[in-house]
Amino acid sequence: MKHLISPQDLSLTELDQLLTLADDISNNPKKYSECCHGKKLATLFYEPSTRTRLSFEAAMLNMGGSVLGFSSADSSSAAKGESVADTIRVVSGYADICAMRHPKEGAPYVASMHASIPVINAGDGGHNHPTQTLTDLLTIKSLKGHLDNLTIGCCGDLKFGRTVHSLINAMVQFPNVKFVFISPEELRIPTYLREETLDANHVEYKEVRVLEDVMPELDILYMTRVQKERFFNEEDYIRLKDSFILDNTKMKLAKDDMLVLHPLPRVNEISTEVDADPRAVYFKQAQYGVYVRMALIMTLLGIKQPEE
Ligand code: CP
């Protein structure tokens, strides 16, 4: 049995196989409509979610399986003080696979140590969000055609933004990928990622404070929200929340084939006027999340690809 806790849990071969399967699912959804018949997915969400929880549930339902779970810590026995270890021991008897989101870094890893079913990290604090990364990679591969030779701009909250952290961990494996980090000083990319991931893999990157200055050089612009829930101090959040707002004026500076991704939800960081730009692909990206989660559930459950 295998879990997905961090993007590094997948080798390049496994990643390629998952993306290839997700691509086939997106082109032939009917073929997969019964492949998880009789299987149950538990969604254990101790933190709010729209896309991740619902796309996991849609993924299982699309394959003929069933879903159960909770959508907040308050509606589970965590509110009575139950540990993640005890919860997952119990849920292992109710479901075949589980997706867990938790505000504490490492909680899904702890769950995986006590589980007798595969555990998928659906986001742990400011740490990792590997299925968002699979979604991002499928989006980039499907729309750009390749995952190498890209200059990727990551903009916004790069300190707490787990989607950016996971994306970096995955993309450093591909040749000639460069990063441009656009953030306020207070929300810079963490030192451990710079030293242990970027420098250790000899990946070229730079850090800037002005989005307009770097727009022309980007192949991908990955926008992120300044996350109110990760701040200890409301004053800091208010001061930093509108640091970067992507609008049509800034989009004019970009390449004709640059793609704008965003894990969503957005607040103010992308003006709604940008939605009509064909380079804005964040809603398509959310749809790719269903296909890649279908591929992941199948893979972790050891379900073979159905015949044509
Ligand atoms: N992208 C993402 O994780 O969205 P949700 O918080 O809505 O799941």
py3Dmol code that shows the C-alpha trace and the ligand (Angstrom):
import py3Dmol

protein = """\
ATOM      1  CA  MET A   1       0.000   0.000   0.000  1.00  0.00           C
ATOM      2  CA  LYS A   2       1.177   3.482  -0.768  1.00  0.00           C
ATOM      3  CA  HIS A   3       0.157   6.939   0.414  1.00  0.00           C
ATOM      4  CA  LEU A   4       0.558  10.373  -1.187  1.00  0.00           C
ATOM      5  CA  ILE A   5       1.819  12.769   1.476  1.00  0.00           C
ATOM      6  CA  SER A   6       4.300  14.918  -0.446  1.00  0.00           C
ATOM      7  CA  PRO A   7       5.038  15.459  -4.166  1.00  0.00           C
ATOM      8  CA  GLN A   8       8.400  13.717  -3.608  1.00  0.00           C
ATOM      9  CA  ASP A   9       6.537  10.464  -2.890  1.00  0.00           C
ATOM     10  CA  LEU A  10       6.122  10.088  -6.663  1.00  0.00           C
ATOM     11  CA  SER A  11       9.009   9.183  -8.927  1.00  0.00           C
ATOM     12  CA  LEU A  12       9.158  10.862 -12.338  1.00  0.00           C
ATOM     13  CA  THR A  13       7.939   7.602 -13.895  1.00  0.00           C
ATOM     14  CA  GLU A  14       4.974   7.387 -11.498  1.00  0.00           C
ATOM     15  CA  LEU A  15       4.175  11.047 -12.116  1.00  0.00           C
ATOM     16  CA  ASP A  16       4.248  10.503 -15.858  1.00  0.00           C
ATOM     17  CA  GLN A  17       2.002   7.425 -15.551  1.00  0.00           C
ATOM     18  CA  LEU A  18      -0.505   9.373 -13.433  1.00  0.00           C
ATOM     19  CA  LEU A  19      -0.630  12.301 -15.856  1.00  0.00           C
ATOM     20  CA  THR A  20      -1.001   9.938 -18.829  1.00  0.00           C
ATOM     21  CA  LEU A  21      -3.878   8.132 -17.091  1.00  0.00           C
ATOM     22  CA  ALA A  22      -5.517  11.462 -16.140  1.00  0.00           C
ATOM     23  CA  ASP A  23      -5.246  12.577 -19.759  1.00  0.00           C
ATOM     24  CA  ASP A  24      -6.959   9.388 -20.946  1.00  0.00           C
ATOM     25  CA  ILE A  25      -9.692   9.851 -18.315  1.00  0.00           C
ATOM     26  CA  SER A  26     -10.294  13.422 -19.510  1.00  0.00           C
ATOM     27  CA  ASN A  27     -10.685  12.176 -23.094  1.00  0.00           C
ATOM     28  CA  ASN A  28     -12.709   9.014 -22.322  1.00  0.00           C
ATOM     29  CA  PRO A  29     -14.612   9.594 -19.052  1.00  0.00           C
ATOM     30  CA  LYS A  30     -17.280   6.938 -19.812  1.00  0.00           C
ATOM     31  CA  LYS A  31     -14.633   4.207 -19.956  1.00  0.00           C
ATOM     32  CA  TYR A  32     -13.935   4.771 -16.237  1.00  0.00           C
ATOM     33  CA  SER A  33     -17.538   5.106 -15.027  1.00  0.00           C
ATOM     34  CA  GLU A  34     -17.648   1.782 -13.134  1.00  0.00           C
ATOM     35  CA  CYS A  35     -14.012   1.090 -12.304  1.00  0.00           C
ATOM     36  CA  CYS A  36     -14.384   1.921  -8.566  1.00  0.00           C
ATOM     37  CA  HIS A  37     -17.740   0.186  -8.124  1.00  0.00           C
ATOM     38  CA  GLY A  38     -17.996  -1.027  -4.492  1.00  0.00           C
ATOM     39  CA  LYS A  39     -15.110   1.172  -3.289  1.00  0.00           C
ATOM     40  CA  LYS A  40     -15.474   3.949  -0.708  1.00  0.00           C
ATOM     41  CA  LEU A  41     -13.528   7.190  -0.329  1.00  0.00           C
ATOM     42  CA  ALA A  42     -13.487   8.984   3.034  1.00  0.00           C
ATOM     43  CA  THR A  43     -12.903  12.753   2.924  1.00  0.00           C
ATOM     44  CA  LEU A  44     -11.601  13.875   6.332  1.00  0.00           C
ATOM     45  CA  PHE A  45     -11.468  17.666   6.137  1.00  0.00           C
ATOM     46  CA  TYR A  46     -10.461  19.498   9.318  1.00  0.00           C
ATOM     47  CA  GLU A  47     -10.177  22.751   7.337  1.00  0.00           C
ATOM     48  CA  PRO A  48     -12.509  24.458   4.803  1.00  0.00           C
ATOM     49  CA  SER A  49     -12.376  23.435   1.146  1.00  0.00           C
ATOM     50  CA  THR A  50     -14.496  23.701  -1.972  1.00  0.00           C
ATOM     51  CA  ARG A  51     -12.405  22.350  -4.844  1.00  0.00           C
ATOM     52  CA  THR A  52     -10.276  19.706  -3.183  1.00  0.00           C
ATOM     53  CA  ARG A  53     -13.043  17.988  -1.226  1.00  0.00           C
ATOM     54  CA  LEU A  54     -15.674  18.222  -3.946  1.00  0.00           C
ATOM     55  CA  SER A  55     -13.298  17.208  -6.737  1.00  0.00           C
ATOM     56  CA  PHE A  56     -12.213  14.164  -4.709  1.00  0.00           C
ATOM     57  CA  GLU A  57     -15.855  13.278  -4.169  1.00  0.00           C
ATOM     58  CA  ALA A  58     -16.734  13.908  -7.824  1.00  0.00           C
ATOM     59  CA  ALA A  59     -13.741  11.772  -8.828  1.00  0.00           C
ATOM     60  CA  MET A  60     -14.949   8.775  -6.804  1.00  0.00           C
ATOM     61  CA  LEU A  61     -18.590   9.208  -7.866  1.00  0.00           C
ATOM     62  CA  ASN A  62     -17.514   9.488 -11.541  1.00  0.00           C
ATOM     63  CA  MET A  63     -15.960   6.022 -11.187  1.00  0.00           C
ATOM     64  CA  GLY A  64     -19.026   4.390  -9.625  1.00  0.00           C
ATOM     65  CA  GLY A  65     -17.698   4.479  -6.055  1.00  0.00           C
ATOM     66  CA  SER A  66     -19.175   6.009  -2.903  1.00  0.00           C
ATOM     67  CA  VAL A  67     -18.048   8.749  -0.532  1.00  0.00           C
ATOM     68  CA  LEU A  68     -18.360   9.472   3.176  1.00  0.00           C
ATOM     69  CA  GLY A  69     -16.674  11.944   5.494  1.00  0.00           C
ATOM     70  CA  PHE A  70     -16.785  15.255   7.283  1.00  0.00           C
ATOM     71  CA  SER A  71     -16.093  18.786   6.102  1.00  0.00           C
ATOM     72  CA  SER A  72     -14.983  20.496   9.315  1.00  0.00           C
ATOM     73  CA  ALA A  73     -13.225  19.559  12.543  1.00  0.00           C
ATOM     74  CA  ASP A  74     -16.276  20.846  14.450  1.00  0.00           C
ATOM     75  CA  SER A  75     -18.537  18.237  12.892  1.00  0.00           C
ATOM     76  CA  SER A  76     -16.189  15.360  13.791  1.00  0.00           C
ATOM     77  CA  SER A  77     -15.041  13.924  17.118  1.00  0.00           C
ATOM     78  CA  ALA A  78     -11.888  16.040  16.819  1.00  0.00           C
ATOM     79  CA  ALA A  79     -14.070  18.627  18.576  1.00  0.00           C
ATOM     80  CA  LYS A  80     -14.172  16.214  21.538  1.00  0.00           C
ATOM     81  CA  GLY A  81     -10.407  15.798  21.497  1.00  0.00           C
ATOM     82  CA  GLU A  82      -9.973  12.655  19.363  1.00  0.00           C
ATOM     83  CA  SER A  83      -6.499  12.290  17.841  1.00  0.00           C
ATOM     84  CA  VAL A  84      -5.818  11.936  14.113  1.00  0.00           C
ATOM     85  CA  ALA A  85      -4.235   8.533  14.862  1.00  0.00           C
ATOM     86  CA  ASP A  86      -7.400   7.197  16.505  1.00  0.00           C
ATOM     87  CA  THR A  87      -9.667   8.690  13.832  1.00  0.00           C
ATOM     88  CA  ILE A  88      -7.764   7.064  10.972  1.00  0.00           C
ATOM     89  CA  ARG A  89      -7.684   3.673  12.713  1.00  0.00           C
ATOM     90  CA  VAL A  90     -11.475   3.795  12.854  1.00  0.00           C
ATOM     91  CA  VAL A  91     -11.963   5.188   9.339  1.00  0.00           C
ATOM     92  CA  SER A  92      -9.715   2.420   7.963  1.00  0.00           C
ATOM     93  CA  GLY A  93     -12.596   0.070   8.780  1.00  0.00           C
ATOM     94  CA  TYR A  94     -15.175   2.237   7.014  1.00  0.00           C
ATOM     95  CA  ALA A  95     -13.490   3.161   3.727  1.00  0.00           C
ATOM     96  CA  ASP A  96     -10.961   1.865   1.171  1.00  0.00           C
ATOM     97  CA  ILE A  97      -9.007   5.120   0.767  1.00  0.00           C
ATOM     98  CA  CYS A  98      -9.032   8.548   2.394  1.00  0.00           C
ATOM     99  CA  ALA A  99      -8.161  12.154   1.584  1.00  0.00           C
ATOM    100  CA  MET A 100      -7.258  14.303   4.598  1.00  0.00           C
ATOM    101  CA  ARG A 101      -6.926  18.071   4.933  1.00  0.00           C
ATOM    102  CA  HIS A 102      -5.621  19.417   8.222  1.00  0.00           C
ATOM    103  CA  PRO A 103      -4.371  22.801   9.481  1.00  0.00           C
ATOM    104  CA  LYS A 104      -1.367  21.144  11.192  1.00  0.00           C
ATOM    105  CA  GLU A 105       1.686  20.370   9.069  1.00  0.00           C
ATOM    106  CA  GLY A 106       2.377  16.632   9.120  1.00  0.00           C
ATOM    107  CA  ALA A 107      -1.101  15.486  10.244  1.00  0.00           C
ATOM    108  CA  PRO A 108      -1.721  13.372   7.085  1.00  0.00           C
ATOM    109  CA  TYR A 109       1.733  11.820   7.549  1.00  0.00           C
ATOM    110  CA  VAL A 110       0.801  10.855  11.122  1.00  0.00           C
ATOM    111  CA  ALA A 111      -2.459   9.418   9.758  1.00  0.00           C
ATOM    112  CA  SER A 112      -0.553   7.369   7.176  1.00  0.00           C
ATOM    113  CA  MET A 113       1.489   5.734   9.965  1.00  0.00           C
ATOM    114  CA  HIS A 114      -1.667   4.491  11.698  1.00  0.00           C
ATOM    115  CA  ALA A 115      -3.812   3.717   8.642  1.00  0.00           C
ATOM    116  CA  SER A 116      -4.510   0.410   6.972  1.00  0.00           C
ATOM    117  CA  ILE A 117      -5.826   2.219   3.860  1.00  0.00           C
ATOM    118  CA  PRO A 118      -4.029   4.660   1.503  1.00  0.00           C
ATOM    119  CA  VAL A 119      -3.966   8.230   2.855  1.00  0.00           C
ATOM    120  CA  ILE A 120      -3.827  11.216   0.499  1.00  0.00           C
ATOM    121  CA  ASN A 121      -2.662  14.575   1.819  1.00  0.00           C
ATOM    122  CA  ALA A 122      -5.319  17.064   0.682  1.00  0.00           C
ATOM    123  CA  GLY A 123      -3.370  20.000   2.167  1.00  0.00           C
ATOM    124  CA  ASP A 124      -1.532  20.227   5.509  1.00  0.00           C
ATOM    125  CA  GLY A 125      -1.113  23.719   6.959  1.00  0.00           C
ATOM    126  CA  GLY A 126       1.499  25.756   5.107  1.00  0.00           C
ATOM    127  CA  HIS A 127       3.391  22.605   4.138  1.00  0.00           C
ATOM    128  CA  ASN A 128       2.214  20.645   1.069  1.00  0.00           C
ATOM    129  CA  HIS A 129      -0.753  20.147  -1.234  1.00  0.00           C
ATOM    130  CA  PRO A 130       0.367  17.347  -3.580  1.00  0.00           C
ATOM    131  CA  THR A 131      -2.938  16.782  -5.383  1.00  0.00           C
ATOM    132  CA  GLN A 132      -3.094  20.495  -6.227  1.00  0.00           C
ATOM    133  CA  THR A 133       0.358  20.035  -7.729  1.00  0.00           C
ATOM    134  CA  LEU A 134      -0.836  17.068  -9.794  1.00  0.00           C
ATOM    135  CA  THR A 135      -3.674  19.322 -10.969  1.00  0.00           C
ATOM    136  CA  ASP A 136      -1.205  22.088 -11.839  1.00  0.00           C
ATOM    137  CA  LEU A 137       1.108  19.724 -13.716  1.00  0.00           C
ATOM    138  CA  LEU A 138      -1.772  18.230 -15.706  1.00  0.00           C
ATOM    139  CA  THR A 139      -2.966  21.744 -16.569  1.00  0.00           C
ATOM    140  CA  ILE A 140       0.483  22.853 -17.722  1.00  0.00           C
ATOM    141  CA  LYS A 141       1.200  19.624 -19.627  1.00  0.00           C
ATOM    142  CA  SER A 142      -2.205  19.628 -21.332  1.00  0.00           C
ATOM    143  CA  LEU A 143      -2.137  23.297 -22.337  1.00  0.00           C
ATOM    144  CA  LYS A 144       1.588  23.875 -22.932  1.00  0.00           C
ATOM    145  CA  GLY A 145       2.482  20.358 -24.094  1.00  0.00           C
ATOM    146  CA  HIS A 146       5.550  20.025 -21.868  1.00  0.00           C
ATOM    147  CA  LEU A 147       6.800  20.416 -18.294  1.00  0.00           C
ATOM    148  CA  ASP A 148      10.426  21.325 -19.092  1.00  0.00           C
ATOM    149  CA  ASN A 149      11.953  24.569 -20.425  1.00  0.00           C
ATOM    150  CA  LEU A 150       9.574  26.849 -18.536  1.00  0.00           C
ATOM    151  CA  THR A 151       9.960  30.083 -16.605  1.00  0.00           C
ATOM    152  CA  ILE A 152       7.410  29.988 -13.816  1.00  0.00           C
ATOM    153  CA  GLY A 153       6.453  33.099 -11.867  1.00  0.00           C
ATOM    154  CA  CYS A 154       4.937  32.464  -8.424  1.00  0.00           C
ATOM    155  CA  CYS A 155       3.213  35.531  -7.044  1.00  0.00           C
ATOM    156  CA  GLY A 156       1.626  36.371  -3.681  1.00  0.00           C
ATOM    157  CA  ASP A 157       1.988  34.546  -0.389  1.00  0.00           C
ATOM    158  CA  LEU A 158       5.037  32.381  -0.950  1.00  0.00           C
ATOM    159  CA  LYS A 159       5.720  31.918   2.766  1.00  0.00           C
ATOM    160  CA  PHE A 160       2.532  30.120   3.793  1.00  0.00           C
ATOM    161  CA  GLY A 161       1.370  29.045   0.314  1.00  0.00           C
ATOM    162  CA  ARG A 162       1.485  25.241   0.361  1.00  0.00           C
ATOM    163  CA  THR A 163       0.470  25.029  -3.296  1.00  0.00           C
ATOM    164  CA  VAL A 164       3.604  26.945  -4.299  1.00  0.00           C
ATOM    165  CA  HIS A 165       5.794  24.842  -2.010  1.00  0.00           C
ATOM    166  CA  SER A 166       4.485  21.616  -3.560  1.00  0.00           C
ATOM    167  CA  LEU A 167       4.756  23.001  -7.102  1.00  0.00           C
ATOM    168  CA  ILE A 168       8.424  23.871  -6.543  1.00  0.00           C
ATOM    169  CA  ASN A 169       9.122  20.402  -5.110  1.00  0.00           C
ATOM    170  CA  ALA A 170       7.650  18.795  -8.217  1.00  0.00           C
ATOM    171  CA  MET A 171       8.945  21.142 -10.930  1.00  0.00           C
ATOM    172  CA  VAL A 172      12.611  21.056  -9.870  1.00  0.00           C
ATOM    173  CA  GLN A 173      12.712  17.546 -11.356  1.00  0.00           C
ATOM    174  CA  PHE A 174      12.239  18.857 -14.910  1.00  0.00           C
ATOM    175  CA  PRO A 175      15.107  20.193 -17.052  1.00  0.00           C
ATOM    176  CA  ASN A 176      15.569  23.924 -17.573  1.00  0.00           C
ATOM    177  CA  VAL A 177      12.782  25.085 -15.289  1.00  0.00           C
ATOM    178  CA  LYS A 178      13.413  28.544 -13.812  1.00  0.00           C
ATOM    179  CA  PHE A 179      11.460  30.327 -11.093  1.00  0.00           C
ATOM    180  CA  VAL A 180      10.683  33.978 -10.502  1.00  0.00           C
ATOM    181  CA  PHE A 181       9.291  34.625  -7.013  1.00  0.00           C
ATOM    182  CA  ILE A 182       7.193  37.758  -6.686  1.00  0.00           C
ATOM    183  CA  SER A 183       6.198  38.544  -3.089  1.00  0.00           C
ATOM    184  CA  PRO A 184       6.377  41.157  -0.356  1.00  0.00           C
ATOM    185  CA  GLU A 185       9.507  40.828   1.804  1.00  0.00           C
ATOM    186  CA  GLU A 186       7.426  39.361   4.675  1.00  0.00           C
ATOM    187  CA  LEU A 187       5.966  36.605   2.474  1.00  0.00           C
ATOM    188  CA  ARG A 188       9.178  35.400   0.776  1.00  0.00           C
ATOM    189  CA  ILE A 189       9.691  31.770  -0.075  1.00  0.00           C
ATOM    190  CA  PRO A 190      10.956  29.919   3.052  1.00  0.00           C
ATOM    191  CA  THR A 191      14.700  29.513   3.494  1.00  0.00           C
ATOM    192  CA  TYR A 192      14.437  25.717   3.708  1.00  0.00           C
ATOM    193  CA  LEU A 193      12.922  25.582   0.212  1.00  0.00           C
ATOM    194  CA  ARG A 194      15.572  27.901  -1.210  1.00  0.00           C
ATOM    195  CA  GLU A 195      18.438  25.941   0.303  1.00  0.00           C
ATOM    196  CA  GLU A 196      17.227  22.337   0.374  1.00  0.00           C
ATOM    197  CA  THR A 197      15.198  22.250  -2.846  1.00  0.00           C
ATOM    198  CA  LEU A 198      16.175  25.049  -5.237  1.00  0.00           C
ATOM    199  CA  ASP A 199      19.892  25.380  -4.465  1.00  0.00           C
ATOM    200  CA  ALA A 200      20.288  21.639  -3.870  1.00  0.00           C
ATOM    201  CA  ASN A 201      18.887  20.937  -7.355  1.00  0.00           C
ATOM    202  CA  HIS A 202      20.834  23.815  -8.978  1.00  0.00           C
ATOM    203  CA  VAL A 203      17.599  25.469 -10.083  1.00  0.00           C
ATOM    204  CA  GLU A 204      17.834  29.053 -11.314  1.00  0.00           C
ATOM    205  CA  TYR A 205      15.556  31.521  -9.500  1.00  0.00           C
ATOM    206  CA  LYS A 206      15.227  35.162  -8.553  1.00  0.00           C
ATOM    207  CA  GLU A 207      13.100  37.088  -6.074  1.00  0.00           C
ATOM    208  CA  VAL A 208      11.449  40.390  -7.026  1.00  0.00           C
ATOM    209  CA  ARG A 209       8.912  42.776  -5.500  1.00  0.00           C
ATOM    210  CA  VAL A 210       7.244  44.193  -8.651  1.00  0.00           C
ATOM    211  CA  LEU A 211       5.118  41.939 -10.862  1.00  0.00           C
ATOM    212  CA  GLU A 212       5.178  44.249 -13.915  1.00  0.00           C
ATOM    213  CA  ASP A 213       8.994  44.057 -14.128  1.00  0.00           C
ATOM    214  CA  VAL A 214       8.955  40.307 -14.845  1.00  0.00           C
ATOM    215  CA  MET A 215       5.692  39.758 -16.740  1.00  0.00           C
ATOM    216  CA  PRO A 216       7.365  39.646 -20.211  1.00  0.00           C
ATOM    217  CA  GLU A 217       9.671  36.749 -19.288  1.00  0.00           C
ATOM    218  CA  LEU A 218       7.105  34.345 -17.818  1.00  0.00           C
ATOM    219  CA  ASP A 219       5.659  31.212 -19.468  1.00  0.00           C
ATOM    220  CA  ILE A 220       3.435  30.502 -16.446  1.00  0.00           C
ATOM    221  CA  LEU A 221       2.164  32.968 -13.872  1.00  0.00           C
ATOM    222  CA  TYR A 222       1.007  31.126 -10.741  1.00  0.00           C
ATOM    223  CA  MET A 223      -1.031  33.591  -8.678  1.00  0.00           C
ATOM    224  CA  THR A 224      -1.865  32.866  -5.039  1.00  0.00           C
ATOM    225  CA  ARG A 225      -4.061  34.373  -2.368  1.00  0.00           C
ATOM    226  CA  VAL A 226      -2.654  36.033   0.744  1.00  0.00           C
ATOM    227  CA  GLN A 227      -4.134  33.598   3.262  1.00  0.00           C
ATOM    228  CA  LYS A 228      -5.884  35.331   6.137  1.00  0.00           C
ATOM    229  CA  GLU A 229      -6.119  32.063   8.098  1.00  0.00           C
ATOM    230  CA  ARG A 230      -2.316  31.699   8.317  1.00  0.00           C
ATOM    231  CA  PHE A 231      -1.645  35.143   9.853  1.00  0.00           C
ATOM    232  CA  PHE A 232      -1.259  35.618  13.601  1.00  0.00           C
ATOM    233  CA  ASN A 233      -1.875  39.339  13.322  1.00  0.00           C
ATOM    234  CA  GLU A 234      -4.812  40.906  11.427  1.00  0.00           C
ATOM    235  CA  GLU A 235      -2.929  44.194  10.896  1.00  0.00           C
ATOM    236  CA  ASP A 236      -0.226  42.399   8.903  1.00  0.00           C
ATOM    237  CA  TYR A 237      -2.865  40.621   6.823  1.00  0.00           C
ATOM    238  CA  ILE A 238      -4.651  43.898   6.003  1.00  0.00           C
ATOM    239  CA  ARG A 239      -1.345  45.563   5.080  1.00  0.00           C
ATOM    240  CA  LEU A 240      -0.262  42.727   2.767  1.00  0.00           C
ATOM    241  CA  LYS A 241      -3.479  41.314   1.328  1.00  0.00           C
ATOM    242  CA  ASP A 242      -3.625  43.497  -1.788  1.00  0.00           C
ATOM    243  CA  SER A 243       0.117  43.525  -2.514  1.00  0.00           C
ATOM    244  CA  PHE A 244      -0.414  42.205  -6.063  1.00  0.00           C
ATOM    245  CA  ILE A 245      -3.490  42.537  -8.231  1.00  0.00           C
ATOM    246  CA  LEU A 246      -3.341  41.078 -11.734  1.00  0.00           C
ATOM    247  CA  ASP A 247      -5.442  43.107 -14.182  1.00  0.00           C
ATOM    248  CA  ASN A 248      -5.714  43.573 -17.943  1.00  0.00           C
ATOM    249  CA  THR A 249      -3.082  46.333 -17.947  1.00  0.00           C
ATOM    250  CA  LYS A 250      -0.505  43.937 -16.487  1.00  0.00           C
ATOM    251  CA  MET A 251      -1.668  41.129 -18.823  1.00  0.00           C
ATOM    252  CA  LYS A 252      -0.707  43.356 -21.799  1.00  0.00           C
ATOM    253  CA  LEU A 253       2.933  42.995 -20.707  1.00  0.00           C
ATOM    254  CA  ALA A 254       2.827  39.174 -20.881  1.00  0.00           C
ATOM    255  CA  LYS A 255       3.680  36.764 -23.703  1.00  0.00           C
ATOM    256  CA  ASP A 256       0.776  35.820 -25.972  1.00  0.00           C
ATOM    257  CA  ASP A 257       1.021  32.213 -24.777  1.00  0.00           C
ATOM    258  CA  MET A 258       1.684  32.804 -21.085  1.00  0.00           C
ATOM    259  CA  LEU A 259      -0.792  30.911 -18.888  1.00  0.00           C
ATOM    260  CA  VAL A 260      -2.268  32.275 -15.654  1.00  0.00           C
ATOM    261  CA  LEU A 261      -2.890  29.573 -13.066  1.00  0.00           C
ATOM    262  CA  HIS A 262      -4.341  29.971  -9.577  1.00  0.00           C
ATOM    263  CA  PRO A 263      -5.235  27.146  -7.180  1.00  0.00           C
ATOM    264  CA  LEU A 264      -8.297  29.197  -6.118  1.00  0.00           C
ATOM    265  CA  PRO A 265     -10.110  30.499  -4.161  1.00  0.00           C
ATOM    266  CA  ARG A 266      -9.140  34.005  -5.273  1.00  0.00           C
ATOM    267  CA  VAL A 267     -10.003  37.096  -3.330  1.00  0.00           C
ATOM    268  CA  ASN A 268      -8.673  40.321  -4.944  1.00  0.00           C
ATOM    269  CA  GLU A 269      -5.410  39.128  -6.482  1.00  0.00           C
ATOM    270  CA  ILE A 270      -6.867  38.553  -9.972  1.00  0.00           C
ATOM    271  CA  SER A 271      -9.300  41.154 -11.212  1.00  0.00           C
ATOM    272  CA  THR A 272     -12.417  39.514 -12.679  1.00  0.00           C
ATOM    273  CA  GLU A 273     -11.736  41.368 -15.962  1.00  0.00           C
ATOM    274  CA  VAL A 274      -8.859  38.912 -16.543  1.00  0.00           C
ATOM    275  CA  ASP A 275     -11.272  35.934 -16.592  1.00  0.00           C
ATOM    276  CA  ALA A 276     -12.170  36.593 -20.240  1.00  0.00           C
ATOM    277  CA  ASP A 277      -8.517  36.488 -21.356  1.00  0.00           C
ATOM    278  CA  PRO A 278      -7.835  33.100 -23.054  1.00  0.00           C
ATOM    279  CA  ARG A 279      -4.570  32.900 -21.111  1.00  0.00           C
ATOM    280  CA  ALA A 280      -6.510  32.784 -17.806  1.00  0.00           C
ATOM    281  CA  VAL A 281      -6.912  29.036 -17.265  1.00  0.00           C
ATOM    282  CA  TYR A 282      -7.695  28.784 -13.538  1.00  0.00           C
ATOM    283  CA  PHE A 283     -11.230  27.492 -14.004  1.00  0.00           C
ATOM    284  CA  LYS A 284     -10.023  24.860 -16.519  1.00  0.00           C
ATOM    285  CA  GLN A 285      -7.351  24.005 -13.937  1.00  0.00           C
ATOM    286  CA  ALA A 286     -10.052  23.233 -11.336  1.00  0.00           C
ATOM    287  CA  GLN A 287     -11.663  20.806 -13.824  1.00  0.00           C
ATOM    288  CA  TYR A 288      -8.337  19.048 -14.457  1.00  0.00           C
ATOM    289  CA  GLY A 289      -8.287  18.443 -10.679  1.00  0.00           C
ATOM    290  CA  VAL A 290     -11.123  15.928 -11.023  1.00  0.00           C
ATOM    291  CA  TYR A 291      -9.331  13.884 -13.732  1.00  0.00           C
ATOM    292  CA  VAL A 292      -6.035  13.742 -11.883  1.00  0.00           C
ATOM    293  CA  ARG A 293      -7.727  12.737  -8.605  1.00  0.00           C
ATOM    294  CA  MET A 294      -9.564   9.960 -10.487  1.00  0.00           C
ATOM    295  CA  ALA A 295      -6.190   8.746 -11.758  1.00  0.00           C
ATOM    296  CA  LEU A 296      -4.684   8.945  -8.266  1.00  0.00           C
ATOM    297  CA  ILE A 297      -7.537   7.043  -6.571  1.00  0.00           C
ATOM    298  CA  MET A 298      -7.321   4.296  -9.220  1.00  0.00           C
ATOM    299  CA  THR A 299      -3.557   4.061  -8.864  1.00  0.00           C
ATOM    300  CA  LEU A 300      -3.514   3.912  -5.043  1.00  0.00           C
ATOM    301  CA  LEU A 301      -6.310   1.330  -5.043  1.00  0.00           C
ATOM    302  CA  GLY A 302      -4.426  -0.739  -7.630  1.00  0.00           C
ATOM    303  CA  ILE A 303      -7.314  -0.623 -10.116  1.00  0.00           C
ATOM    304  CA  LYS A 304      -6.319  -1.551 -13.654  1.00  0.00           C
ATOM    305  CA  GLN A 305      -7.203   0.666 -16.602  1.00  0.00           C
ATOM    306  CA  PRO A 306     -10.515  -0.624 -18.074  1.00  0.00           C
ATOM    307  CA  GLU A 307     -10.535  -2.074 -21.602  1.00  0.00           C
ATOM    308  CA  GLU A 308     -11.751   0.240 -24.393  1.00  0.00           C
TER     309      GLU A 308
END
"""
ligand_1 = """\
8
CP
N -7.182 24.756 -4.419
C -7.739 24.407 -3.239
O -7.133 23.726 -2.399
O -9.012 24.877 -3.083
P -9.941 24.533 -1.845
O -9.339 25.158 -0.628
O -11.294 25.104 -2.202
O -9.972 23.031 -1.705
"""
view = py3Dmol.view(width=600, height=400)
view.addModel(protein, "pdb")
view.setStyle({"model": 0}, {"cartoon": {"style": "trace"}})
view.addModel(ligand_1, "xyz")
view.setStyle({"model": 1}, {"stick": {}})
view.zoomTo()
view.show()
